[in-house]
């Protein structure tokens, strides 16, 4: 894709602010088509903005949801509404490329997912929607390069945005950095009940359990202006972790099975997965089937990068409760089918870089100072046999790099073939991105007082930090240049951003280093 210093990128940055606003009346591209037999819809249909996702060389998913009353079920009548869409190669829509009409159905919360095909590879496009005479904000997106493309590619990694613990200020800086694609690896919403001490308060009266409640929670998060603007600025590739449903759930086992029966939790999964699909720019392959949803998938960016998006929640065994359990060969994170899918995709990859989007940290975190080990069992440390088998295969894969979240901190590590053996070979690199807002403005001194004494027991750690922000990657054929971008606060609506650290992964040299 177009590099960060290209003329095309500079042109887009110059045009960005104006082009993401609402369409002017003089630029309406289609006549009104509302039937006189139908009453007019409420104002504010596009309150949740627009988004795009899962770029292909010839296609992109365009998303919106009609929700004039977003925090109270959406506020739409119980009927299907036609929604016109248009996509163009210029921001003023002077030359149309594709247009059509989608149906916003009440069964899917009046969400719209348009899988546009027939586009040109490695191109910037602009898109918008219209319903009942109302015009959406304009969005900007980009297709993937074709099979011969060799980059460069700019990727932003984000995760963990808790509405109550801070504003989503890192997205303002992310938008200014103009990534080609955003990879979001989980905890898009939090299911926690409202808190009187939060910076902002969750809607509702408790945790969501029903479809309407999950819709309301997603809609509240979509109301954040920085998040909404970032969705309109670039395509996203998303997957979920636990908080989109229930903290630390595993498969169909809730965090607290003594309080949630199996039947009740299956109903909760069904509601949560449907609301997730309704609010994400994903293809019809992700339409849920009851308590099941297909989220693991693969996207290629020419011969430069292959992105394998994992689902580390839906197929996993329940968390271990002991070190013996964490070492059990019967415990799985991915399930047999997904594991084979991943290994096949890594083995067959033509790409220079093989990226794996894993919701939870793969490298070891030994919390016990000195002899012995102490792990987080919810992460890959709790599934060590499967992790070690995967890392052994990494040794035969070209340039594997894992992109993770969950921890609410930056943790950048070498990946070792066997973390039990200090002499084990380095087989890859992992970037655990910090949170967008989860954890709020963390006490840096207290964090380092806890983590720094543990660094000798984790020599594979290259950088550990607790600022809020995201990671930015410029991927080239011979290297990945990474930046840890952080903000000074998420407790106010604006923040100052800076590069905390720069790191590099070199082609053919497993691991990561500071630069």
C-alpha positions, 0 to 999 in steps of 0.5 A: 500500500501507499507509504507514509511519505507518499504524495497520495498520503499527503493529499489524503491527509490534507483533504481528510478533515473536510472529507469526513464531514457530512455531505453537502446538499449540493453533492447528493448523488441520488434522488429521494426514493422514500415511498409516500406510503411509508412514514418518514423515519426519525432524524439522526439515522446515522448517529453511529457513523460509518465504517469499512473493513476486511480489505481485499484486492477487489473488495471492501465491506462498508458498514453503518447502522440506522439508530436515531435513538442509539441507547434505547434499542435504536429507535427504528420502526419494526420494518425493513428500510432500503439504504442506498450506498455509493463508493467513489475514487474521489472525495467529492463523488464526482465519478461514481464507481459502484452504487446500490441499495442494501436492506437494513433489517430489524432482525439485525438491528437495522445494520448494513453490511455491503460487501463491495466487489469489482474495485481496483487493488491498492486504491483509496475510495470514499463511500457514503449512505443515504436513507429516507433523504438523510445522508451519512458522514463520508468514509474513506477506505482502501483496498489491499494490493494485488497478489504481486504487491510488495508494499509498504504497508502501515498498520495500527494495532489497537485493543481494550477500550473501556468507556468508563476508564477514559476517553478514546483519545489515542484515536485522534493521533492514530488518525493523524498517522494515517494507517492503511488498516487498523487491526483491533484485537479485542475488548471493543466494549466492556460488559461491566455495570455502570460505575459512579466513579468512572470518567464516563458512565456505562449505560443501563443498570447492570451487565448486558445479557440480552440482545437489546442490552448488548446493542445499547452498549455497542451503540454507546461506544460508537458514540465516542467521536474519536472512535467514530472518526477513526472508523471513517478514516481507514478500514478495520480488521477486528476480532473479539476477546472476552469483554465483548461477552463476559470477563474470562469466559472460555468456550461456553463456560462463563467466568462464574458458572455458579451464577450463570447456568449453561443455558443462560450463558448460551443465550448470552453468547447468542445475544453478544455475538449477534450484537457484535456482528451488527456493529462490526464491518465484517462479511456475511461469513461472520453472521452468527449461528446462535452461540457460534460465530466465525471470526478466524480468517485470513487477509493477504496484502500482496506478497508483503504480509499475510494476516491470520486473525485468530479466535482465542475464546470460542474454541478454548478449553476452560482455564487451568487452575494449576501449573500442572493444568497449564502444561496439560497436553489436552488443553487447547486455545484454538481447537483442532480445526482452527489450529490446522487452519493456522498452521496450513496458512503459515506453511503455504504463505507466499508473504515476506511477513506472517502476522498473527492477530492473537487476542492474548499474550503468547510470550511467557510472563513469569510473575514469580521473582527468582526460582519457580514460575507464576503465570496468568492462566487466561493467556497462552501461558495457560496452554503451554503444550499447544503454544510450544507446538505452535512456536516450534512451527514458527521456526520453519515460517518466514518472519512470524510476528504476533500482534496481541492485546488484553494486558492494558500495557505494552509488552514487546518480546522475543518469542522463544521456541521453549520458554522453559529453556533459557537457551531456547532459540528465538523464533519470532517477535510479539507486540502486545499493544497497550490499551486505548483507555482501559486502566485509565492514566496508570501510575507509572512509578507503581507499575515499574516498581512491580514489573522491573524486578521481574525483568531478569526472570523474563529476559525475552521482554524488550519493552514493558510500559503502562501508558495508554495508546497503540502501536504503529507498524511500517512494514517493508520487504526487509524490515518492520519499523514499529512505534509505540505511540502513547498519549499523556492522558485519557481522562480529558477529551484531548491529549498530547501524543508522542512516540515512546519507543521505536523498534525494528524486526529485520527480515530473516532475523527472528526477534525484535530490537530497540532502535 
